[in-house]
């Protein structure tokens, strides 16, 4: 062992010991060891060159599939499907302290509906109308578990006894960039830890024994998606297509727009012939223009996947519970809200990257209505507006799912409490808006309408849009006749 290898091993052992004291499992430590070793060997910096891949072009479209669907076969496939939601996020980028999925989205029949309320509604609707068991499992973090389970158990219509309601995602230490040692942050020790990315779902599933339970209950297919994507609803059409295809692993992709050009996308690896996920951080220098060309690479990864329970179980057995996914190195500060705190590294993997491990993996093109993520208050602004209607089957419905470009001043709207304070009644109407740009500190009255390319400029002081006003390219439109 070289001196450098010895120092690396010593630095990792400090993390391993910290994880043991934190009560973390051998599987989580083994997974972190793989991420750590990959990072230290600089394999995580391997770029995916444009010349080494082929663009994904011919993808079956869900609309065409629906027209050919055998209803009975679709119902049979759906009856053997379980629904897993990644629910570990805290929404810290919006200033939230609890589970992001407990953030109110909009009202339905006078009730305030949170992400989890809507997800539960989608599940209960499918169970009632189609007579399928459709087990729901949440992958929670230690910080989202209690509140999320309380909401599930409070719903008197929701019952589930034979399949666990949750699995708990792993955590790992944030690392000091210069030394590779676990960071110490006495001001808030919780900030010393981070999740290993949503690729952690596989080792968490493995360790929980969930696959054995699902197989015992006759479940053959697992649909996995993010809890902040309310478009990712259970679908018998997709269940039927996935079952019929024979594919072990299927990723939902959608048509890229200019807004999606920097998102992860699926490509063919020329060397292996397998599909693979390429994130923008993996694009080789000089290839950015090709990677962001939405004509050359027309589809992006929605991070909603379908996987066969037996295929996933076999693959996890092959790798002893830790899949060899590409490592993503995220450089941040230990307190992400304070750029003056110590610089750290977070080691992560992406769930969709597992597509490269499955022979015969596939993609399916879905409509934009299946990709409605809420990552920022800009997204929430649209979600709470009149662009959407929450149906009785808990579908977030819009006319064309082509939304205005929204840019809210981060100084006053990024934090959810600041955001709510400035919209005390409701979000302005966006039905006629092409884009919305708000600079400065604006508070809104009732029944405000935004149209065309609506702009509000910074007045240098707190400002107010009165009740019933129209906001367009000239700001608050004058009400006098010319």
C-alpha positions in Angstrom: 0.0 0.0 0.0 1.4 3.4 -1.0 1.6 6.3 1.4 -1.3 8.0 -0.4 -3.5 4.9 -0.2 -2.7 4.6 3.5 -3.7 8.2 4.1 -6.9 7.7 2.1 -7.8 4.5 4.1 -7.2 6.3 7.4 -9.4 9.2 6.3 -12.2 6.9 5.2 -12.0 5.0 8.5 -12.8 8.2 10.4 -16.0 8.4 8.3 -16.8 4.7 8.9 -16.4 5.0 12.6 -18.6 8.1 12.6 -21.3 6.2 10.7 -21.1 3.2 13.2 -21.5 5.6 16.1 -24.5 7.1 14.3 -26.1 3.6 14.2 -25.8 3.1 10.4 -25.7 -0.3 8.9 -23.0 -2.3 7.3 -24.7 -2.0 3.9 -24.7 1.8 4.2 -21.0 1.9 5.1 -20.2 -0.5 2.3 -22.0 1.7 -0.2 -20.3 4.8 1.1 -16.9 3.0 0.9 -17.6 2.4 -2.8 -18.4 6.1 -3.4 -15.4 7.2 -1.4 -13.0 4.9 -3.2 -14.3 6.0 -6.6 -14.0 9.6 -5.7 -10.4 9.2 -4.4 -9.4 7.3 -7.5 -10.8 10.1 -9.6 -13.0 7.6 -11.5 -15.9 9.8 -10.6 -14.5 12.5 -12.9 -14.8 10.3 -16.0 -16.6 12.2 -18.7 -19.0 10.8 -21.2 -17.9 12.0 -24.6 -20.3 12.8 -27.4 -18.4 10.6 -29.8 -18.8 7.6 -27.5 -22.6 7.8 -27.4 -25.6 7.7 -29.8 -28.7 9.8 -29.3 -31.9 8.2 -28.2 -34.3 8.7 -31.2 -36.9 6.0 -31.6 -39.0 5.7 -28.4 -42.5 4.3 -28.1 -45.1 7.0 -27.2 -47.6 6.3 -24.4 -50.4 7.9 -26.5 -50.0 5.3 -29.2 -49.8 2.5 -26.7 -53.0 3.5 -25.0 -55.0 3.1 -28.2 -53.8 -0.5 -28.5 -54.1 -1.5 -24.9 -55.8 -4.7 -23.9 -57.9 -3.6 -20.9 -58.0 -6.9 -19.0 -54.2 -7.4 -19.5 -53.6 -3.8 -18.3 -55.7 -4.4 -15.2 -53.8 -7.6 -14.5 -50.4 -5.9 -14.8 -51.6 -3.0 -12.6 -52.9 -5.3 -9.9 -49.3 -6.6 -9.7 -47.7 -3.1 -9.3 -46.5 -1.3 -6.2 -45.9 2.4 -6.0 -42.7 3.8 -4.3 -42.3 7.5 -3.7 -38.9 9.1 -2.8 -39.9 11.2 0.1 -36.7 12.1 2.0 -36.4 15.7 0.8 -36.7 18.6 3.3 -37.0 21.4 0.8 -34.2 23.3 2.4 -33.7 25.3 -0.8 -37.1 26.9 -0.1 -36.4 27.4 3.6 -38.5 24.4 4.7 -37.5 22.6 7.9 -39.8 19.5 7.5 -40.8 17.1 4.8 -41.2 18.9 1.5 -44.1 16.6 0.7 -46.1 18.3 3.5 -46.0 21.7 1.8 -49.5 22.8 0.7 -49.9 22.8 -3.0 -53.5 24.0 -3.6 -57.0 23.6 -2.4 -59.5 20.9 -3.4 -63.2 21.3 -2.3 -62.1 23.7 0.4 -59.4 21.4 1.7 -55.8 22.4 1.7 -53.9 19.7 -0.2 -50.3 18.9 0.4 -48.1 16.7 -1.9 -48.8 13.6 0.2 -52.5 14.3 0.3 -52.6 14.3 -3.5 -50.5 11.2 -3.8 -52.8 9.4 -1.3 -55.8 10.6 -3.4 -54.2 9.1 -6.5 -53.6 5.8 -4.8 -57.1 5.6 -3.2 -58.8 6.5 -6.5 -57.0 3.7 -8.3 -57.7 1.2 -5.6 -61.4 2.1 -5.5 -62.1 2.4 -9.3 -60.0 -0.5 -10.5 -60.1 -2.8 -7.5 -56.3 -3.2 -7.3 -54.2 -3.4 -4.1 -51.6 -0.8 -5.3 -49.3 -0.8 -2.2 -47.8 2.6 -1.4 -44.3 2.8 0.1 -42.4 5.9 1.0 -38.6 6.1 1.0 -38.4 8.5 4.0 -35.4 10.0 5.7 -35.1 10.1 9.5 -36.4 13.7 9.4 -39.4 13.1 7.2 -40.6 9.7 8.6 -42.6 10.7 11.6 -44.6 13.5 10.1 -45.2 11.7 6.8 -46.5 8.5 8.5 -48.7 10.6 10.8 -50.4 12.0 7.7 -50.9 8.5 6.1 -52.4 7.1 9.3 -54.6 10.1 9.8 -56.4 9.4 6.5 -59.3 7.1 7.5 -59.7 5.8 3.9 -56.1 4.6 3.6 -55.3 1.1 4.9 -52.2 -1.0 4.3 -51.2 -3.9 6.5 -49.1 -6.5 4.6 -46.6 -4.2 2.9 -44.5 -1.7 4.9 -45.5 2.0 4.6 -41.9 3.1 4.5 -38.2 2.3 4.0 -35.6 4.6 5.5 -32.9 6.1 3.2 -29.3 6.1 4.3 -27.2 9.1 5.3 -23.5 9.6 5.0 -20.9 12.2 6.2 -20.1 15.3 4.3 -16.4 15.4 3.6 -13.8 18.1 3.9 -12.7 18.8 0.4 -8.9 19.1 1.2 -8.5 16.1 3.5 -11.4 13.7 2.7 -12.2 13.5 6.4 -15.7 13.9 7.8 -16.6 17.5 8.5 -17.2 18.8 12.0 -19.8 21.5 12.4 -20.5 22.2 16.1 -23.1 24.9 15.3 -25.5 22.3 13.9 -24.2 18.7 13.9 -27.1 17.6 11.7 -25.5 19.5 8.8 -22.5 17.1 9.0 -24.7 14.5 7.2 -26.3 14.3 3.8 -28.2 11.7 1.7 -26.2 9.7 -0.9 -28.5 10.8 -3.7 -31.7 9.0 -5.0 -29.5 6.2 -6.3 -29.5 5.1 -2.7 -33.0 3.7 -3.2 -31.6 0.4 -4.4 -29.4 -0.4 -1.4 -32.2 0.8 0.9 -34.7 -1.5 -0.9 -32.2 -4.4 -0.6 -31.5 -3.9 3.1 -35.2 -3.5 4.0 -36.2 -6.9 2.6 -39.0 -5.1 0.6 -38.5 -7.2 -2.5 -39.2 -10.5 -0.7 -42.3 -9.0 0.8 -43.6 -7.8 -2.5 -43.0 -11.1 -4.2 -44.8 -12.9 -1.4 -47.8 -10.6 -2.1 -47.7 -11.4 -5.9 -46.2 -8.0 -6.8 -44.1 -8.2 -10.0 -43.6 -4.5 -10.9 -42.3 -1.5 -9.0 -43.0 2.1 -10.1 -40.6 4.6 -8.4 -40.8 8.4 -8.7 -40.2 11.6 -6.7 -42.9 12.8 -4.2 -42.5 16.4 -5.5 -43.6 15.3 -9.0 -47.3 15.1 -8.9 -47.5 14.2 -12.5 -46.0 10.8 -11.8 -49.3 9.1 -11.1 -49.9 5.3 -11.1 -50.8 4.2 -14.7 -52.3 0.9 -15.9 -51.3 1.9 -19.4 -47.7 2.1 -18.5 -47.9 -1.0 -16.3 -49.4 -3.0 -19.3 -46.7 -1.7 -21.7 -43.9 -2.5 -19.2 -45.3 -6.0 -18.5 -45.8 -6.7 -22.2 -42.4 -5.4 -23.2 -40.4 -8.0 -21.2 -37.9 -5.2 -20.3 -36.4 -5.5 -16.8 -36.0 -1.7 -16.4 -37.9 1.2 -18.0 -37.3 5.0 -17.7 -40.0 7.5 -18.5 -38.6 10.2 -20.8 -40.3 13.3 -22.2 -39.6 15.8 -25.0 -37.0 18.4 -24.1 -37.7 22.1 -24.4 -35.2 24.9 -24.0 -36.0 24.9 -20.3 -34.9 21.2 -20.1 -31.7 21.5 -22.2 -29.5 21.2 -19.2 -31.2 18.1 -17.7 -30.0 14.6 -17.6 -30.8 12.6 -20.7 -30.6 8.9 -21.8 -28.1 7.9 -24.6 -26.8 4.7 -26.1 -23.3 3.7 -25.0 -21.5 2.7 -28.3 -19.1 0.4 -26.4 -21.6 -1.7 -24.4 -24.7 -1.1 -26.6 -26.6 -0.4 -23.4 -28.7 2.7 -22.6 -27.1 5.0 -20.1 -28.0 8.2 -18.2 -25.8 11.2 -18.9 -26.1 14.1 -16.5 -24.7 17.5 -17.5 -21.9 17.2 -14.9 -20.7 14.1 -16.9 -20.6 15.9 -20.3 -17.0 16.1 -21.6 -15.6 19.6 -22.0 -16.3 20.9 -25.5 -19.4 18.7 -25.9 -21.8 21.0 -24.1 -23.4 22.4 -27.3 -24.2 18.8 -28.5 -25.5 17.7 -25.1 -27.8 20.7 -24.8 -29.0 20.4 -28.5 -32.7 19.5 -28.0 -32.9 18.3 -31.7 -29.9 16.0 -31.4 -31.0 14.7 -28.0 -34.7 15.2 -27.9 -35.6 13.4 -24.7 -34.8 14.1 -21.0 -35.0 11.8 -18.0 -38.1 12.4 -15.8 -36.6 10.3 -12.9 -39.7 8.0 -13.0 -38.8 4.4 -13.5 -40.4 1.0 -13.7 -38.5 -2.1 -12.6 -39.3 -5.8 -12.4 -39.1 -7.0 -8.8 -37.3 -10.3 -9.8 -34.8 -8.5 -12.1 -33.9 -5.9 -9.4 -33.6 -8.6 -6.8 -31.2 -10.6 -9.1 -29.1 -7.5 -9.9 -28.8 -6.6 -6.2 -27.8 -10.1 -5.3 -25.2 -10.0 -8.1 -23.6 -6.9 -6.5 -24.3 -7.8 -2.8 -26.8 -5.0 -2.4 -24.6 -2.1 -3.7 -25.0 -1.3 -7.4 -22.0 0.1 -9.2 -23.6 3.4 -10.2 -21.5 6.4 -11.5 -20.5 8.7 -8.6 -21.5 12.4 -8.7 -19.3 14.7 -6.7 -21.2 17.7 -5.4 -19.1 20.6 -3.9 -21.0 22.7 -1.4 -20.5 24.4 1.9 -21.4 22.6 5.1 -24.2 25.0 5.7 -25.7 25.4 2.2 -27.4 28.6 3.2 -24.0 30.2 4.3 -21.3 30.5 1.6 -18.8 31.4 4.3 -18.9 28.0 6.0 -16.4 25.3 5.2 -16.3 23.8 1.7 -17.4 20.1 1.6 -18.0 17.3 -0.8 -21.2 15.2 -1.0 -20.9 11.9 -2.8 -24.1 10.9 -4.6 -25.5 8.5 -7.3 -28.6 8.9 -9.6 -31.4 6.4 -9.6 -31.8 6.5 -13.4 -28.2 5.5 -13.9 -29.1 1.9 -13.1 -30.5 1.7 -16.6 -26.9 0.9 -17.8 -26.8 -2.3 -15.7 -29.8 -4.0 -17.2 -29.7 -5.9 -20.5 -32.8 -5.0 -22.5 -33.6 -1.8 -20.5 -35.9 0.6 -22.3 -37.5 4.0 -22.4 -41.1 5.2 -22.9 -42.0 8.7 -24.0 -44.7 10.3 -21.8 -46.5 13.5 -22.0 -45.5 16.6 -20.1 -48.5 16.0 -17.7 -46.4 13.2 -16.1 -43.5 15.6 -15.2 -44.6 18.4 -12.9 -41.8 18.8 -10.4 -41.7 21.5 -7.7 -38.0 22.3 -7.0 -38.3 26.1 -6.3 -40.9 28.6 -5.3 -41.0 29.6 -9.1 -42.5 26.1 -9.7 -44.8 26.4 -6.8 -46.0 29.8 -8.1 -47.3 28.0 -11.3 -48.6 25.0 -9.4 -50.8 27.2 -7.1 -52.1 29.3 -10.0 -55.2 29.0 -12.2 -53.1 27.2 -14.7 -54.0 24.0 -12.8 -57.2 22.3 -11.8 -57.0 19.4 -9.3 -59.5 16.9 -10.5 -61.6 14.5 -8.4 -59.1 11.7 -9.4 -56.3 13.9 -8.1 -54.8 14.7 -11.4 -53.1 18.1 -11.8 -54.8 19.1 -15.0 -53.8 21.9 -17.4 -54.7 22.7 -21.0 -51.4 22.1 -22.7 -48.7 21.8 -19.9 -46.7 24.5 -21.6 -46.1 26.9 -18.7 -44.9 30.6 -18.5 -41.3 31.2 -17.7 -41.3 32.4 -14.1 -38.4 34.4 -12.5 -39.1 35.6 -9.0 -36.6 37.8 -7.1 -34.8 35.3 -4.8 -34.3 38.0 -2.2 -38.0 38.1 -1.5 -39.6 34.9 -2.8 -37.1 32.0 -2.5 -38.0 31.3 1.1 -41.4 29.8 1.5 -42.4 32.1 4.4 -41.4 35.2 2.4 -43.2 33.8 -0.6 -46.5 33.1 1.3 -46.3 36.6 3.0 -46.3 38.3 -0.4 -49.3 36.3 -1.8 -51.7 36.6 1.2 -54.8 35.9 -0.8 -53.9 33.8 -3.9 -51.5 33.5 -6.7 -52.3 36.0 -9.6 -54.0 34.5 -12.7 -51.5 33.2 -15.2 -53.9 32.0 -17.9 -52.8 34.8 -20.3 -49.2 35.0 -19.2 -46.3 34.1 -21.5 -43.7 34.9 -18.8 -43.5 36.5 -15.4 -40.5 38.5 -14.0 -40.7 40.0 -10.6 -37.8 42.1 -9.4 -38.0 43.8 -6.0 -40.3 43.4 -3.0 -43.9 43.2 -4.3 -47.0 42.1 -2.3 -50.2 41.2 -4.2 -53.8 41.9 -3.5 -56.8 39.9 -4.5 -57.7 38.9 -8.1 -54.6 40.1 -9.8 -54.1 39.1 -13.5 -50.8 38.7 -15.3 -50.7 38.7 -19.1 -48.2 38.5 -22.0 -44.6 39.1 -20.7 -45.5 40.4 -17.3 -42.8 42.5 -15.6 -42.6 44.2 -12.2 -39.4 46.2 -11.7 -37.6 46.9 -8.4 -39.0 50.2 -6.9 -36.3 50.2 -4.3 -38.9 49.9 -1.6 -41.7 47.5 -0.6 -44.5 47.8 -3.3 -48.1 46.7 -3.7 -50.2 45.5 -6.5 -53.8 46.5 -5.6 -56.8 44.2 -5.9 -58.1 43.5 -9.4 -55.1 45.0 -11.2 -53.6 43.7 -14.5 -49.8 43.3 -14.8 -48.2 43.2 -18.2 -45.1 44.3 -20.1 -45.5 47.8 -18.7 -45.9 46.6 -15.1 -49.1 47.5 -13.4 -51.2 48.6 -16.3 -52.6 52.2 -16.1 -56.3 52.3 -15.7 -57.0 55.6 -17.5 -58.1 55.9 -21.1 -55.6 57.3 -23.6 
